């Protein structure tokens, strides 16, 4: 049973990666909502739409248990959501 410590370490790495991804997904969701409330639909529609599409892609990958892809899409979604929020507040694009 020498493999048990390795299996436990691998499982821990997967769980920790998943937690980080879930945190990024929640941040992207929250930032997109803040952008909508700040008027991004009128002031930064492209960035808002981009963020929503990337968030949907991240959610899909998460549902497929592809944590690496979900993490990457979540980061892109969060970046787009931040751009939408900045654009809605009158910042530079």
PAVEXTI-69446 format. One line per field, with one value per residue: residue in three letters; chain; residue number from 1; z, y, x negated of N, C-alpha, C in turn. Coordinates in Angstrom, 1 decimal, always signed. Example, Ala and Ser with C-alpha at 12.3 -4.5 7.8 and 13.67 -1.06 7.14 Angstrom:
2
rest = (ala:ser)
kette = (A:A)
nr = (1:2)
n.Z = (+7.8:+7.1)
n.Y = (-5.7:-2.2)
n.X = (-13.2:-12.8)
ca.Z = (+7.8:+7.1)
ca.Y = (-4.5:-1.1)
ca.X = (-12.3:-13.7)
c.Z = (+7.8:+7.9)
c.Y = (-3.3:+0.0)
c.X = (-13.2:-12.9)
% end
This chain:
93
rest = (unk:unk:unk:unk:unk:unk:unk:unk:unk:unk:unk:unk:unk:unk:unk:unk:unk:unk:unk:unk:unk:unk:unk:unk:unk:unk:unk:unk:unk:unk:unk:unk:unk:unk:unk:unk:unk:unk:unk:unk:unk:unk:unk:unk:unk:unk:unk:unk:unk:unk:unk:unk:unk:unk:unk:unk:unk:unk:unk:unk:unk:unk:unk:unk:unk:unk:unk:unk:unk:unk:unk:unk:unk:unk:unk:unk:unk:unk:unk:unk:unk:unk:unk:unk:unk:unk:unk:unk:unk:unk:unk:unk:unk)
kette = (A:A:A:A:A:A:A:A:A:A:A:A:A:A:A:A:A:A:A:A:A:A:A:A:A:A:A:A:A:A:A:A:A:A:A:A:A:A:A:A:A:A:A:A:A:A:A:A:A:A:A:A:A:A:A:A:A:A:A:A:A:A:A:A:A:A:A:A:A:A:A:A:A:A:A:A:A:A:A:A:A:A:A:A:A:A:A:A:A:A:A:A:A)
nr = (1:2:3:4:5:6:7:8:9:10:11:12:13:14:15:16:17:18:19:20:21:22:23:24:25:26:27:28:29:30:31:32:33:34:35:36:37:38:39:40:41:42:43:44:45:46:47:48:49:50:51:52:53:54:55:56:57:58:59:60:61:62:63:64:65:66:67:68:69:70:71:72:73:74:75:76:77:78:79:80:81:82:83:84:85:86:87:88:89:90:91:92:93)
n.Z = (+0.0:-0.7:-2.4:-1.3:+0.2:-2.0:-3.5:-1.7:-1.6:-4.3:-4.5:-2.7:-4.0:-6.2:-5.0:-3.7:-6.0:-7.1:-5.2:-5.4:-8.1:-7.8:-6.2:-7.8:-9.9:-8.4:-7.8:-10.4:-11.1:-9.2:-9.8:-12.4:-11.9:-10.4:-12.4:-14.2:-12.6:-12.4:-14.9:-17.1:-19.3:-21.1:-21.2:-21.4:-23.2:-24.7:-23.2:-21.0:-22.1:-23.1:-20.7:-19.5:-21.4:-21.2:-18.5:-18.6:-20.1:-18.3:-16.3:-17.6:-18.1:-15.4:-14.7:-16.1:-14.8:-15.5:-14.2:-14.7:-17.2:-16.5:-14.5:-16.0:-17.9:-16.0:-14.9:-17.2:-17.5:-15.2:-15.6:-17.8:-16.7:-14.8:-16.6:-17.7:-15.5:-14.9:-17.3:-17.2:-15.0:-16.2:-16.7:-18.5:-21.4)
n.Y = (-1.2:+1.2:+3.3:+4.9:+7.3:+8.9:+9.0:+10.4:+12.8:+13.7:+13.9:+15.9:+18.1:+18.3:+19.1:+21.5:+23.0:+23.2:+24.7:+27.2:+27.8:+27.9:+30.1:+32.1:+32.0:+32.9:+35.5:+36.6:+36.4:+38.1:+40.5:+40.9:+41.3:+43.7:+45.4:+45.4:+46.7:+49.1:+50.1:+49.0:+47.7:+49.7:+51.3:+49.8:+47.5:+45.4:+44.4:+43.5:+41.5:+39.8:+39.0:+37.6:+35.5:+34.2:+33.4:+31.6:+29.6:+28.9:+27.8:+25.7:+24.0:+23.5:+22.0:+19.8:+18.8:+19.6:+21.1:+22.6:+23.9:+25.3:+27.0:+28.7:+29.9:+31.1:+33.1:+34.7:+35.5:+37.0:+39.0:+40.3:+41.1:+42.9:+44.9:+45.6:+46.7:+48.8:+50.3:+50.9:+52.7:+54.8:+54.7:+54.3:+52.2)
n.X = (-0.8:-1.9:-1.2:+0.8:+0.1:-0.7:+1.6:+3.3:+2.0:+2.3:+5.1:+5.5:+4.2:+5.9:+8.3:+7.5:+6.9:+9.4:+10.8:+9.6:+10.3:+13.1:+13.3:+12.4:+14.3:+16.6:+15.8:+15.7:+18.4:+19.6:+18.3:+19.1:+21.9:+21.7:+20.7:+22.9:+24.8:+23.6:+24.0:+22.8:+24.0:+24.8:+22.5:+20.2:+20.6:+19.4:+17.3:+18.7:+20.3:+18.3:+17.2:+19.3:+19.7:+17.2:+17.3:+19.5:+18.2:+16.2:+17.8:+18.9:+16.6:+16.0:+18.2:+17.6:+15.6:+13.0:+10.7:+8.4:+8.9:+11.2:+10.2:+8.5:+10.4:+12.0:+10.3:+9.9:+12.5:+12.9:+11.1:+12.2:+14.6:+13.8:+12.8:+15.2:+16.5:+14.8:+15.1:+17.8:+17.8:+16.6:+14.0:+10.8:+10.6)
ca.Z = (+0.0:-0.8:-3.2:-0.6:+0.4:-3.2:-3.9:-0.9:-2.1:-5.6:-4.2:-2.0:-5.0:-7.0:-4.2:-3.6:-7.3:-7.3:-4.4:-6.0:-9.2:-7.4:-5.6:-9.0:-10.5:-7.6:-8.0:-11.7:-11.0:-8.4:-10.5:-13.5:-11.4:-10.1:-13.7:-14.6:-11.7:-12.7:-16.2:-18.2:-20.5:-22.0:-21.3:-21.8:-23.5:-25.3:-22.1:-20.2:-22.9:-23.1:-19.3:-19.4:-22.2:-20.5:-17.3:-19.0:-20.5:-17.1:-15.6:-18.4:-17.8:-14.0:-14.6:-16.8:-13.9:-16.1:-13.3:-15.3:-18.2:-15.7:-13.9:-17.1:-18.3:-14.9:-14.9:-18.3:-17.2:-14.1:-16.2:-18.6:-15.8:-14.3:-17.6:-17.9:-14.4:-15.1:-18.4:-16.7:-14.2:-16.9:-16.8:-19.9:-21.8)
ca.Y = (+0.0:+2.4:+4.4:+5.7:+8.7:+9.7:+9.2:+11.4:+14.1:+14.0:+14.3:+17.3:+19.0:+18.6:+19.8:+22.9:+23.7:+23.4:+25.8:+28.4:+28.0:+28.3:+31.5:+33.0:+32.0:+33.7:+36.8:+37.0:+36.6:+39.3:+41.7:+41.1:+41.9:+45.1:+46.1:+45.6:+47.7:+50.4:+50.6:+48.4:+47.3:+50.8:+52.0:+48.8:+46.2:+44.4:+43.8:+42.8:+40.3:+39.0:+38.4:+36.6:+34.3:+33.5:+32.8:+30.4:+28.6:+28.4:+27.0:+24.4:+23.2:+23.1:+20.9:+18.6:+18.5:+20.0:+22.2:+23.5:+24.8:+26.1:+28.0:+29.6:+30.6:+32.0:+34.2:+35.6:+36.1:+38.0:+40.2:+41.0:+41.7:+44.1:+45.8:+46.1:+47.6:+50.1:+51.0:+51.4:+53.8:+55.9:+54.5:+54.0:+50.8)
ca.X = (+0.0:-2.8:-0.7:+1.8:-0.3:-0.7:+3.0:+3.8:+1.4:+2.9:+6.4:+5.4:+3.9:+7.1:+9.2:+7.0:+7.0:+10.8:+11.2:+9.1:+11.1:+14.4:+13.2:+12.3:+15.6:+17.4:+15.3:+16.1:+19.8:+19.8:+17.8:+20.1:+23.1:+21.4:+20.6:+24.3:+25.4:+22.9:+24.4:+22.0:+24.8:+24.8:+21.2:+19.1:+21.4:+18.6:+16.6:+19.7:+20.7:+17.2:+17.1:+20.4:+19.4:+16.1:+17.9:+20.2:+17.2:+15.6:+18.8:+19.0:+15.5:+16.1:+19.2:+17.0:+14.4:+11.7:+10.4:+7.4:+9.5:+12.1:+9.4:+8.1:+11.5:+12.5:+9.4:+10.2:+13.9:+12.7:+10.4:+13.2:+15.6:+13.1:+12.8:+16.6:+16.8:+14.0:+15.7:+19.1:+17.5:+16.1:+12.5:+10.3:+10.7)
c.Z = (+0.0:-1.6:-2.5:-0.3:-0.9:-3.7:-3.0:-1.3:-3.4:-5.4:-3.6:-3.0:-5.9:-6.3:-4.0:-4.8:-7.5:-6.5:-4.9:-7.3:-8.8:-6.8:-6.8:-9.7:-9.7:-7.8:-9.3:-11.7:-10.3:-9.2:-11.7:-13.0:-11.0:-11.3:-14.2:-13.9:-12.0:-14.1:-17.3:-19.4:-21.5:-22.2:-21.7:-22.1:-24.0:-24.1:-21.2:-20.8:-22.9:-21.7:-19.1:-20.1:-21.6:-19.2:-17.6:-19.4:-19.3:-16.3:-16.3:-18.1:-16.4:-13.9:-15.2:-15.9:-14.5:-15.3:-13.9:-16.3:-17.5:-15.1:-14.9:-17.6:-17.2:-14.8:-16.0:-18.1:-16.2:-14.7:-17.0:-17.8:-15.2:-15.3:-17.8:-16.7:-14.5:-16.2:-18.0:-15.8:-14.9:-17.1:-18.3:-20.2:-22.2)
c.Y = (+1.3:+3.6:+5.3:+7.1:+9.6:+10.0:+10.4:+12.8:+14.6:+14.5:+15.7:+18.3:+19.4:+19.4:+21.3:+23.7:+24.1:+24.5:+27.1:+28.8:+28.5:+29.7:+32.5:+33.1:+33.0:+35.2:+37.4:+37.3:+37.9:+40.5:+42.0:+41.8:+43.4:+45.9:+46.4:+46.7:+49.1:+50.9:+50.1:+48.0:+48.4:+51.3:+51.1:+47.5:+45.1:+43.7:+43.0:+41.5:+39.3:+38.2:+37.4:+35.3:+33.5:+32.8:+31.6:+29.3:+28.0:+27.4:+25.6:+23.5:+22.7:+21.9:+19.7:+18.2:+18.7:+21.3:+23.2:+24.5:+25.7:+27.3:+29.1:+30.5:+31.6:+33.2:+35.2:+36.2:+37.2:+39.2:+41.0:+41.7:+42.9:+45.2:+46.4:+47.1:+48.9:+50.9:+51.6:+52.6:+55.0:+55.8:+54.3:+52.5:+50.2)
c.X = (-0.9:-2.2:+0.3:+1.3:-0.3:+0.7:+3.6:+3.3:+2.0:+4.3:+6.4:+5.1:+5.1:+8.1:+8.8:+7.2:+8.5:+11.3:+10.8:+10.0:+12.5:+14.4:+13.1:+13.6:+16.6:+17.0:+15.8:+17.6:+20.2:+19.4:+18.7:+21.4:+22.9:+21.3:+22.0:+24.9:+24.8:+23.2:+23.5:+22.7:+24.8:+23.4:+20.1:+19.8:+20.5:+17.8:+17.5:+20.1:+19.6:+17.0:+18.1:+20.1:+18.3:+16.5:+18.6:+19.3:+16.6:+16.5:+18.9:+17.9:+15.5:+17.1:+18.6:+15.8:+13.1:+11.3:+9.3:+8.0:+10.5:+11.4:+9.0:+9.2:+12.1:+11.6:+9.7:+11.6:+13.7:+12.0:+11.4:+14.2:+15.0:+13.1:+14.2:+16.9:+16.1:+14.7:+17.1:+18.9:+16.8:+14.6:+12.1:+10.4:+9.4)
% end
